[in-house]
Amino acid sequence: MYDFDKHIERAGTNAYKLDLRQRYFGTDDVIPLWVADMDFAAPPAVQEAIQKRAAHEIYGYTIRKEEFTAAIADWCKYKHNWLVNESWIEYSPGVVPALAFSVLAFSAPGDGIIINTPVYPPFYSVIADNGRKVIKNSLVNTDGRYEIDFDLLERQAAQKDTTIFILCSPHNPVGRAWTREELLKIHEICSKHNVLVLADEIHSDLALFGHQHIPFASLNEAAAMNSISFMAPSKTFNIAGFSTSYVVASNPKLLEGYRATQNRLQLHMGHLFSGVALTAAYNHGREWLKDLSAYIEANINFVEQYLKENLPELHFYKPEATYLIWLNFKAWNLPQSDVKTFLIEKAKVGLNDGLSFGKEGEGFMRMNVASPRAVLQQALEQIKAAKL
Ligand SMILES: Cc1ncc(COP(=O)(O)O)c(C=O)c1O
């Protein structure tokens, strides 16, 4: 068992999660449970591979060899039972940049692009900042479990200028791992109306509590032909600092369209460590990931139990994937700004503002539980004590 209880000091590493607290919360004095990375060491195999490469004193232009795509194809088969041909894969310098390239490649200014809100904030910006129109398909909150309004999706997809649907699967922040039936419905609607599906599956390796991630492109041949998948080892293995991800598209037209835009923007070269980190993680990180997933599940159970016993009016739907809890504060009956002020100034705990994911996030905060359990306990105790 890897030791996820160990406290690792991140101060002095320019960590976003620590060093942007002043800007986001107006103070450094909050326990940071926000930005979606983990306070855990990367798998030992990744550390060793990076250290070995770093020990060589030349850091010149570096290519990724066949082992990069081979590691990805092996991983997709092992983790998702998805058979990916290596020729369908292209490196990308981050999932968000890759989404932006795809928006540029496959839609025109003014086109409508559908997203399921509340959602990870860059989903709005990759659309709006590129002159496209955000079409909000608000998720329906049924007792905490969010579902897609398919009638609305059908109407939105049918609009003449709708060209793309950006799917967040599993979904950040509501924690759904979409079922096969849900994904098939999305596919039916989008293919019927000629809407391309961009499937952001960055959280796919972190399905929890027996839930399963189903790659959109693995549904059937037609879904594969009408989609691009966006994946990365970054969330899974806590290596987001390497800005390394990849796209998978079995439709050669889509892959070529993607590549052409990435190349046109001169962003195809990537990073010396990207191949090193990805191959080490995928080829040697399996046991580590099993332990990590068990630890995250235990953390989620811990938070659930703590709230039940100490702050029973706060609750959340158990995430089906990833380490982010969408915490419902509505029972406090306070304006969002008061919830935020309470958490920052009184409890001294730094959570993401639910409203940053869209107006549906009113009354919610997002808590990142990928920290040693003792840190979570401290944060929860501070919230409880501040309430007294
Ligand atoms: C749904 C989703 N997509 C993309 C990203 C970030 O991807 P990248 O760092 O590769 O751009 C995140 C990070 O939290 C995310 O939650």
PDBQT file of the ligand as one rigid body, heavy atoms in Angstrom, charges set to zero:
ROOT
HETATM    1  C1  LIG A 401     -12.995  18.150 -17.135  1.00  0.00    +0.000 C 
HETATM    2  C2  LIG A 401     -11.591  18.676 -17.183  1.00  0.00    +0.000 A 
HETATM    3  N1  LIG A 401     -10.978  18.847 -18.369  1.00  0.00    +0.000 NA
HETATM    4  C3  LIG A 401      -9.719  19.306 -18.454  1.00  0.00    +0.000 A 
HETATM    5  C4  LIG A 401      -8.999  19.628 -17.313  1.00  0.00    +0.000 A 
HETATM    6  C5  LIG A 401      -7.614  20.166 -17.423  1.00  0.00    +0.000 C 
HETATM    7  O1  LIG A 401      -6.919  19.598 -18.478  1.00  0.00    +0.000 OA
HETATM    8  P1  LIG A 401      -5.465  20.083 -18.874  1.00  0.00    +0.000 P 
HETATM    9  O2  LIG A 401      -4.742  20.460 -17.633  1.00  0.00    +0.000 OA
HETATM   10  O3  LIG A 401      -4.868  18.870 -19.549  1.00  0.00    +0.000 OA
HETATM   11  O4  LIG A 401      -5.634  21.223 -19.836  1.00  0.00    +0.000 OA
HETATM   12  C6  LIG A 401      -9.594  19.464 -16.056  1.00  0.00    +0.000 A 
HETATM   13  C7  LIG A 401      -8.882  19.846 -14.835  1.00  0.00    +0.000 C 
HETATM   14  O5  LIG A 401      -9.421  19.919 -13.769  1.00  0.00    +0.000 OA
HETATM   15  C8  LIG A 401     -10.929  18.981 -16.000  1.00  0.00    +0.000 A 
HETATM   16  O6  LIG A 401     -11.549  18.794 -14.831  1.00  0.00    +0.000 OA
ENDROOT
TORSDOF 0
